[in-house]
Amino acid sequence: MNVFYEEDGGFKVASIMSEADSSMQVEASSGKRSKIKAANVLMRFEGGLSGFLEAAQTEAETLDTDFLWECCGEPEFGFESLAEEYYGGKPSRQQAAAIAIKLHGAPMYFYRKGKGLYKAAPDETLKAALAGVEKKRQQAELMATITAQLVSKQLPDSVSAKLDQLLYAPDKNAMEWKALEQAAGELKKLPVQVLHEAGAIPSIHDYHLGAFLREYFTHGTAFPEFELATLPDDLPVSDVHAFSIDDSTTTEIDDALSVTLLPNGNTQVGIHIAAPALGVAPREALDHEVMKRLSTVYMPGHKITMLPETAIRPFSLDAGETKPALSLYLEVTADYSIVQQHSRLELVQIAHNLRHDTLEPYFNENTLETDSGHPLWQPLVFLFHFAESLEKARGKYDPTKQQPVDYNFYVTDGIVSIINRQRGSPMDKLVAELMIAANSQWGLLLAEHEVSGIYRAQNGGKVYMTTKAEGHQGLGVAQYAWCTSPLRRAVDLINQRQIISVLTLQAPVYAAHGDEIVGHMRNFDQTYNAYNEFQTRMERYWCLQYLVQENIQEVEATVWRENLVRLSGLPYMTKVHALPVLKPGSKVQLSVQKVDTLLMELECKFLRLIEDTTPDNAAAETGDTPQVDNTSVDVVENA
């Protein structure tokens, strides 16, 4: 006796060897013996075992599923009774098995209700299920077509329509993403590479920028409608003539300086900061936008300003104009001691906007002793020596210290030039020290009047922001509040509002240590760090683009540590695999193997050792020296 039984979701046949109440020992035609449950047996039959299941499956393929569904009616039925009705009489065992196989293979048509029992699916349910199957079939065909197009470097319309989502926030369940993933798997590449090769990324620069904009400027970079506050009409006009010192690309001029000889023989040094706090009313439309942006975003060749141009121009300290400013005046003796200081809100005449590239030939380390012919040489030299005195007072003066290199990126029509300049030049030190002095003194002013401000502090090597006047060890000052870039940083604008409230004897805009100012501080800290990371990323992109642009095949580099090197002349660090063990600071020659601006990757191969640096000066060669909080000194901030 043989049995037709169900096992592991399919049907099998075997001969009965022995039988108990709930189980039996069977042997398949292959000779394999096994124990099965009696409850799994659907039918017993006599005759040959070999070929039985194959013949039943062949017969099942000839059966029409739709016709079977029409025949079975609404009540539950057994497969053998349906076989009898279908064949018009008692069916053979193979025919009955064929019906069972067919019913089992069409779960949308027939619901299983028990051992050998089924029920026909309702008409509407069946139609919906069949429609779903057809839709999946069509989607599978479309997905295969999309995948094939992507593999052949073509951009399907459906992919183009969802390009932004696929690049930056893919829906892993979407058909287009699945097709893209499949194409990437076949090509052994990343999805973004597949899209790029299909022409979906015409500008790699814009692709990187787009990722940033999508996260931080979801609604675009346009400003809402706003009105500037009316400026006070009783501001005094200062009799000084101020000048600024900035990079040639700076358009938001926050700070200017002045030098005036006093009748008593002392010198008055003026530090003048643009006063947008007079025009940007707190908690109004423009202020809400400022507190979202929190800072100007910088990148080579482009920037996203914190304030709109129509709010920048009335306050930017542009040459030839008289602008409202928050001024700090220091009375300085011949030995550069400060004997008196005071702050005031006023109108200041801006005489000059000096630029680094045109000023440096007249004002550098070699022109400090003899008049270089620049009209402002004398006040500049005085300010430089005063700056050195301030640096000594902070305990940070060290003429032997190795100064790091600054890199300025200039992009015109997609062509980049990267200019390096040694930090710590006379004009750098001049601006840095006077800004540190202003930020420290205005921070002290807020603390003395118990008016809340936002401070930059450093203790135990950790730099952090706080609403308390705490020391900054790296800068060597008792307190340090960012106040000198209110056109470009929201923290400076907030602090300026608080300082103005002190000078005008008005209630502070922000309550002491209140939730509002603390919230702005925390948001700024997080956002400003993200902006800096983005700027660094875009600078790395332009470094790679520069290698491509100049067709550079070999580069010099300095070993930083292990297999990490810094390229000469570029602010770019990369790992070099198979780099031999060399001392930090060693100079090496590398061949450029691959430059990928899309994935931001650079592959280099070690060629030879140029110069071996001893351990004593390795740190100096690589610039691996303890750094103060450089982000808090607005010296040569690219605009």
C-alpha positions in Angstrom: 0.0 0.0 0.0 1.2 3.5 -0.9 0.4 6.9 0.5 0.1 10.4 -1.0 1.0 12.8 1.9 2.0 16.3 2.6 5.4 17.3 4.0 7.3 20.6 4.2 4.7 22.5 2.2 4.7 20.0 -0.7 3.5 16.5 -1.7 5.3 13.2 -1.6 4.5 9.5 -2.2 5.9 6.5 -0.5 5.2 2.8 0.4 4.0 1.9 3.8 6.5 -0.3 5.8 4.6 -0.3 9.1 1.8 1.6 10.7 0.8 2.7 14.2 -2.1 4.8 15.4 -0.6 8.2 14.7 2.4 7.5 12.6 3.9 5.2 10.0 7.2 4.1 8.6 7.4 4.7 4.9 9.9 4.1 2.1 10.3 6.4 -0.9 11.0 5.1 -4.4 14.6 6.2 -3.8 14.9 3.7 -0.9 15.0 6.4 1.7 13.0 5.5 4.8 11.3 8.0 7.1 8.7 8.3 9.8 5.6 10.5 9.0 2.5 11.5 10.8 -0.7 9.7 9.9 -2.5 13.0 9.9 -0.4 14.2 7.0 -1.6 11.3 4.7 -4.2 12.6 2.2 -4.8 9.5 0.1 -3.8 5.8 -0.1 -3.4 4.0 -3.4 -2.4 0.7 -4.8 -0.1 0.1 -7.7 3.3 1.3 -8.8 5.0 4.1 -6.8 7.6 5.1 -9.4 6.4 7.9 -11.7 3.1 8.4 -9.8 4.0 11.9 -8.5 5.5 13.0 -11.8 2.4 11.9 -13.7 0.1 13.7 -11.2 2.1 16.9 -11.6 2.0 16.6 -15.4 -1.8 16.2 -15.1 -2.1 19.2 -12.8 -0.4 21.4 -15.4 -3.3 20.6 -17.8 -5.9 21.8 -15.3 -7.5 25.2 -15.6 -7.4 27.0 -12.3 -10.2 29.4 -13.2 -12.5 26.6 -14.3 -11.8 24.7 -11.1 -12.6 27.8 -9.1 -16.0 28.1 -11.0 -16.7 24.4 -10.3 -16.2 24.3 -6.6 -19.0 26.7 -5.4 -19.1 28.4 -2.0 -19.1 25.5 0.6 -15.9 23.9 1.8 -15.0 20.8 -0.2 -12.5 18.0 -0.3 -10.0 17.7 -3.2 -11.3 14.2 -4.0 -14.9 15.3 -4.3 -13.8 18.2 -6.6 -11.8 15.7 -8.6 -14.9 13.5 -9.0 -17.0 16.4 -10.2 -14.3 17.7 -12.5 -13.7 14.4 -14.2 -17.4 13.4 -14.2 -17.0 10.2 -12.3 -14.7 8.5 -9.9 -11.2 9.8 -10.7 -8.0 7.8 -10.7 -5.6 8.2 -7.8 -3.3 10.2 -10.1 -6.1 12.5 -11.1 -7.2 13.1 -7.5 -3.6 13.8 -6.6 -3.4 16.3 -9.6 -6.4 18.2 -8.2 -4.7 18.4 -4.8 -1.5 19.7 -6.3 -3.4 22.3 -8.3 -5.5 23.5 -5.4 -2.4 23.7 -3.2 -0.5 25.7 -5.8 -3.3 28.4 -6.1 -3.7 29.9 -2.6 -5.3 33.0 -4.0 -8.1 30.9 -5.5 -8.5 28.3 -2.8 -8.2 28.8 0.9 -7.0 25.8 2.8 -9.5 24.9 5.6 -8.1 21.6 6.9 -6.6 18.3 5.9 -7.5 18.0 2.2 -10.2 20.6 2.6 -10.5 23.9 0.7 -12.8 26.8 0.2 -13.1 29.0 -2.9 -12.0 32.6 -2.5 -14.9 35.2 -2.8 -15.1 36.8 -6.2 -14.2 40.4 -5.1 -11.3 39.1 -3.0 -10.0 37.0 -5.9 -10.2 39.9 -8.3 -8.3 42.2 -5.9 -5.6 39.5 -5.3 -5.2 38.9 -9.0 -5.0 42.7 -9.6 -2.3 42.8 -7.0 -0.3 40.0 -8.7 -0.6 41.7 -12.0 0.6 45.0 -10.5 3.6 43.2 -9.0 4.3 41.5 -12.3 4.2 44.8 -14.1 6.4 46.4 -11.5 8.9 43.6 -11.7 9.0 44.1 -15.5 9.4 47.9 -15.1 12.0 47.4 -12.4 14.0 45.0 -14.7 13.8 47.6 -17.4 15.0 50.4 -15.1 17.8 48.3 -13.8 18.9 47.4 -17.4 18.9 51.1 -18.3 21.0 52.1 -15.3 23.4 49.3 -16.0 23.8 50.7 -19.5 24.4 54.2 -18.2 21.0 55.5 -19.1 18.8 57.6 -16.8 15.2 56.4 -16.7 12.4 59.0 -16.4 11.0 57.5 -13.2 14.5 57.7 -11.6 15.0 61.3 -12.8 11.6 62.3 -11.3 12.7 61.0 -7.9 16.4 62.0 -8.1 16.5 64.3 -5.1 15.0 61.6 -2.9 17.3 58.9 -4.3 20.4 60.9 -3.8 19.7 62.2 -0.3 16.9 60.4 1.5 16.1 57.1 -0.4 12.9 55.2 0.4 14.3 51.6 0.6 10.9 50.2 -0.3 10.5 52.3 -3.5 10.8 50.4 -6.8 13.3 53.0 -8.2 15.6 52.4 -5.2 15.4 48.7 -5.5 16.2 48.9 -9.2 19.1 51.2 -8.4 20.4 48.9 -5.7 20.2 45.9 -8.1 22.1 47.9 -10.8 24.7 48.8 -8.2 25.1 45.2 -7.2 25.5 44.1 -10.8 28.1 46.8 -11.5 29.8 46.4 -8.1 29.5 50.1 -7.4 27.7 52.4 -5.0 24.2 53.7 -6.0 25.5 57.3 -6.2 28.2 56.2 -8.6 25.6 54.5 -10.8 23.5 57.6 -10.9 26.5 59.7 -11.7 27.5 57.5 -14.6 23.9 57.7 -15.9 24.1 61.5 -16.0 22.0 62.2 -12.9 24.7 64.4 -11.3 25.8 67.0 -13.7 27.7 68.9 -11.0 29.5 67.0 -8.3 30.0 70.3 -6.4 26.2 70.9 -6.4 25.6 67.3 -5.3 27.7 67.9 -2.1 26.1 71.3 -1.6 22.6 69.8 -2.1 23.2 67.3 0.7 24.0 70.2 3.1 21.1 72.4 1.9 18.6 69.6 2.3 19.5 69.2 5.9 20.0 72.7 7.0 18.0 74.8 4.5 15.0 72.6 3.9 12.9 75.5 2.7 15.6 77.2 0.6 18.0 80.0 1.2 15.6 82.9 0.5 14.7 85.3 3.3 11.2 86.0 4.5 9.7 89.4 4.1 10.9 91.7 6.9 11.3 95.3 8.0 14.4 96.8 9.6 13.9 98.7 12.8 14.2 102.5 12.6 17.7 103.6 13.6 17.9 106.1 16.5 18.4 109.6 15.3 20.4 110.8 18.2 23.6 108.8 17.8 26.7 110.9 18.2 29.2 111.1 15.3 32.7 110.1 16.2 35.5 112.3 15.0 37.8 109.3 14.2 38.4 108.0 10.7 38.4 104.2 10.8 39.8 101.5 8.6 39.2 97.8 8.2 41.5 94.9 7.3 40.0 91.9 5.5 40.4 89.4 2.8 39.7 90.7 -0.7 36.5 88.6 -0.9 34.9 89.9 2.3 31.7 91.7 1.8 30.3 91.7 5.4 32.7 94.1 7.1 32.1 93.7 10.8 35.1 95.5 12.3 37.3 98.5 11.9 40.0 100.3 13.8 41.1 103.8 14.4 44.2 105.5 15.9 44.0 109.0 17.3 46.7 111.1 19.1 45.4 112.7 22.3 46.4 116.1 23.6 48.1 114.4 26.7 50.5 112.5 24.4 48.7 109.2 24.7 47.1 107.4 21.8 43.4 106.4 21.6 42.8 103.1 19.9 39.3 102.6 18.6 37.8 99.2 17.9 34.6 99.7 16.0 32.1 96.9 15.4 29.1 97.1 13.0 25.8 97.4 14.9 23.1 95.4 13.1 21.4 95.0 16.6 20.0 98.5 15.9 18.2 97.3 12.8 17.3 93.6 13.5 14.5 93.8 16.0 14.4 90.8 18.5 11.7 88.2 17.9 10.6 89.8 14.6 10.5 88.0 11.2 14.1 88.6 10.3 15.3 87.7 13.8 13.5 84.4 13.7 15.3 83.6 10.4 18.6 84.7 11.9 18.1 82.4 14.9 17.5 79.5 12.5 20.6 80.2 10.4 22.7 81.3 13.3 25.8 82.0 11.2 26.9 82.7 7.7 27.9 79.5 5.9 31.2 79.7 4.1 32.6 77.5 1.4 35.1 78.2 -1.4 33.5 80.4 -4.1 30.2 80.8 -2.3 28.5 81.6 0.9 25.0 81.7 2.4 24.7 84.8 4.5 23.1 84.9 7.9 21.5 88.3 7.0 20.1 89.3 3.7 22.0 91.8 1.6 19.4 94.5 2.3 20.1 94.1 6.0 23.9 93.9 5.6 24.6 97.0 3.6 23.1 99.5 6.1 25.5 98.2 8.7 28.6 96.9 6.9 31.5 99.2 7.6 32.1 100.1 4.0 34.7 102.7 3.0 33.5 106.2 2.3 30.4 105.9 4.5 29.4 106.7 8.0 27.8 103.7 9.8 26.4 103.0 13.2 28.9 101.1 15.3 29.6 99.8 18.8 33.0 101.2 19.7 35.5 100.3 22.4 38.1 103.1 23.0 41.4 102.3 24.7 43.7 105.0 25.9 47.2 103.7 25.4 50.5 105.2 26.8 53.8 105.3 25.1 54.8 101.9 26.7 51.5 100.5 25.4 49.8 100.3 28.8 46.0 100.8 28.8 45.1 103.6 31.3 41.5 104.1 30.4 38.7 102.6 28.4 35.1 103.2 27.5 32.4 101.9 25.1 29.8 103.9 23.2 27.2 103.5 20.5 27.9 106.0 17.7 28.2 106.8 14.1 31.7 106.2 12.7 33.3 107.4 9.5 34.9 104.6 7.5 37.9 105.9 5.6 39.4 102.7 4.2 38.7 99.0 3.6 42.2 97.6 3.5 42.7 94.2 1.8 45.2 91.5 2.7 46.6 91.1 -0.8 47.3 94.8 -1.4 48.3 95.7 2.2 50.8 92.9 2.9 53.5 94.3 0.5 53.5 97.5 2.6 52.9 96.0 6.0 54.8 92.8 6.9 57.7 91.6 9.1 60.2 93.5 6.9 58.4 96.9 6.9 58.0 97.4 10.7 61.2 99.5 11.1 61.1 101.8 8.1 58.1 103.7 6.5 56.9 101.6 3.6 55.1 104.4 2.0 51.6 103.2 2.8 49.4 106.1 4.1 48.5 104.2 7.2 51.9 102.7 7.9 52.4 104.7 11.1 49.1 103.8 12.8 49.4 100.2 11.6 52.9 99.8 13.1 51.6 101.4 16.4 48.8 98.9 16.5 51.1 96.0 15.8 53.4 96.9 18.7 50.3 97.4 20.9 49.0 94.0 19.8 52.3 92.5 20.8 51.9 94.1 24.2 48.4 92.7 24.5 49.7 89.2 23.5 52.4 89.5 26.2 49.8 90.5 28.8 47.9 87.3 28.0 51.0 85.3 28.5 50.9 84.0 24.9 53.8 85.8 23.3 56.3 83.4 21.7 58.2 84.6 18.7 59.8 81.2 18.2 56.4 79.4 17.9 55.9 77.7 14.5 52.8 79.3 13.0 50.4 77.2 11.0 49.5 78.0 7.4 46.2 79.4 6.3 44.7 78.5 3.0 42.5 80.8 1.0 40.3 79.3 -1.8 39.3 81.5 -4.8 36.9 79.9 -7.3 36.0 81.6 -10.6 33.9 79.9 -13.2 34.8 76.5 -11.7 38.5 77.2 -11.7 40.1 77.1 -8.2 43.2 78.7 -7.0 44.5 77.9 -3.5 46.7 80.5 -1.9 48.6 79.7 1.3 49.9 82.3 3.7 51.7 81.9 7.0 49.4 82.8 9.9 50.8 85.3 12.5 51.8 88.0 10.1 51.7 91.6 11.5 48.3 92.3 10.1 46.9 89.0 11.4 48.3 89.6 14.9 47.1 93.2 14.9 43.5 92.2 14.1 43.5 89.1 16.3 44.7 90.8 19.4 42.4 93.8 19.2 39.4 91.5 18.6 40.4 89.4 21.6 40.7 92.6 23.7 37.2 93.7 22.6 35.6 90.3 23.2 37.2 90.1 26.6 36.4 93.6 27.7 32.8 93.5 26.5 32.4 90.1 28.2 33.6 91.7 31.4 31.2 94.6 30.9 28.2 92.2 30.8 29.4 90.3 33.8 30.0 93.5 35.9 26.4 94.6 35.1 25.0 91.1 35.7 23.6 91.0 32.2 23.5 87.6 30.6 25.8 86.9 27.6 27.2 84.0 25.6 30.8 83.2 26.4 33.5 81.0 24.9 35.4 79.3 27.7 38.2 76.8 27.9 39.2 74.8 31.0 41.2 71.6 31.2 41.7 71.7 27.5 38.0 71.6 26.8 36.4 74.4 24.8 32.7 75.0 25.4 30.1 77.7 25.3 28.4 79.1 28.4 26.2 81.9 29.7 28.6 82.5 32.6 31.8 84.6 32.4 34.4 81.9 32.7 38.1 81.9 31.8 39.5 80.9 28.5 42.9 79.2 29.2 43.9 78.9 25.6 43.6 82.6 25.1 44.7 83.6 28.5 41.8 85.8 29.3 39.4 85.9 32.3 36.3 85.9 30.0 35.7 85.8 26.3 32.4 86.7 24.7 32.0 86.6 20.9 31.0 90.2 20.0 33.0 91.3 17.0 31.1 89.6 14.1 27.5 90.5 14.5 26.8 90.5 10.7 28.0 86.9 10.5 27.2 85.1 13.8 24.0 85.1 15.8 25.9 84.8 19.1 27.7 88.1 18.4 24.4 89.8 17.5 22.8 88.5 20.8 25.8 89.8 22.8 25.7 93.1 21.0 22.0 93.5 22.0 23.0 92.9 25.6 25.9 95.4 25.5 23.7 98.1 24.0 21.2 97.6 26.8 23.9 98.3 29.3 25.2 101.4 27.5 21.7 102.8 27.0 20.5 101.9 30.5 17.6 99.7 29.2 16.4 96.4 30.3 18.3 93.5 28.7 16.8 91.8 25.7 17.5 88.4 27.2 16.9 87.4 30.8 19.9 86.3 32.8 20.5 82.6 32.1 16.9 82.3 30.7 15.7 79.5 28.5 15.8 81.8 25.4 19.4 82.7 25.5 20.5 79.2 26.6 18.5 77.7 23.7 20.1 80.1 21.2 23.5 79.2 22.6 23.0 75.4 22.3 21.5 75.7 18.8 24.4 77.9 17.7 27.1 75.6 19.1 25.7 72.6 17.3 24.9 74.4 14.0 28.2 76.3 13.9 30.1 73.1 14.3 28.1 71.6 11.4 28.8 74.6 9.2 32.5 74.3 9.9 32.5 70.6 9.0 30.7 71.4 5.8 33.2 74.1 5.0 36.0 71.7 5.6 34.3 69.1 3.4 34.0 71.6 0.5 37.6 72.7 0.9 38.6 69.0 0.6 36.4 68.8 -2.6 38.2 71.8 -4.1 41.6 70.3 -3.1 40.7 67.2 -5.1 39.4 69.3 -8.0 42.6 71.3 -8.0 44.6 68.0 -8.5 42.4 67.2 -11.4 42.4 70.7 -12.8 46.2 71.0 -12.8 46.6 67.3 -13.9 49.0 66.7 -11.0 50.6 63.3 -11.2 53.0 63.5 -8.3 52.8 65.3 -5.0 55.0 65.9 -2.0 53.6 65.2 1.4 54.6 65.2 5.1 54.1 62.1 7.3 51.7 63.0 10.1 51.5 59.7 11.8 51.7 56.1 10.7 50.3 56.0 7.1 48.5 59.4 7.3 50.1 62.2 5.3 49.5 65.9 4.7 49.9 67.1 1.1 52.3 70.0 0.6 50.7 73.2 -0.4 47.1 71.9 0.2 45.0 71.6 3.4 44.4 67.9 2.6 45.3 64.8 4.6 45.0 61.3 3.3 46.1 57.7 4.1 48.7 56.1 1.9 48.4 52.3 2.0 51.7 50.4 2.0 53.6 53.5 3.2 56.8 52.3 4.9 57.3 53.1 8.6 58.6 56.6 8.7 59.1 59.2 11.4 56.4 61.9 11.7 57.5 65.0 9.7 59.3 62.9 7.0 59.0 64.3 3.5 57.8 61.8 0.9 57.1 61.8 -2.8 53.8 60.2 -3.9 52.2 59.4 -7.2 48.5 60.2 -7.6 46.7 57.0 -8.5 43.0 58.1 -8.3 41.1 61.2 -7.6 37.4 60.8 -6.9 35.5 64.1 -6.1 32.2 62.3 -5.9 33.2 59.9 -3.1 35.8 62.4 -1.9 38.6 59.9 -2.1 42.3 60.2 -3.0 44.5 57.2 -3.7 48.3 57.8 -3.7 51.2 55.4 -3.9 54.5 55.9 -2.1 57.4 56.6 -4.5 60.4 57.6 -2.4 61.6 59.3 0.8 62.7 62.9 0.2 63.8 63.9 3.7 63.9 62.1 7.0 62.9 64.3 9.9 64.2 63.7 13.4 61.8 63.1 16.2 62.8 66.4 17.9 61.4 68.6 15.1 58.8 66.2 13.7 56.0 67.9 15.6 57.0 71.3 14.3 57.3 70.1 10.7 53.8 68.7 10.8 52.2 71.5 12.8 51.4 69.0 15.5 51.5 71.5 18.3 48.9 72.3 21.0 46.3 74.6 19.5 44.2 77.3 21.2 40.6 77.9 20.3 41.4 79.3 16.9 37.7 79.4 15.9 37.2 82.1 18.5 39.7 84.5 16.8 38.1 86.2 13.7 41.4 87.0 12.0 41.2 85.9 8.4 37.7 84.5 8.2 36.9 84.0 4.5 33.7 85.7 3.5 
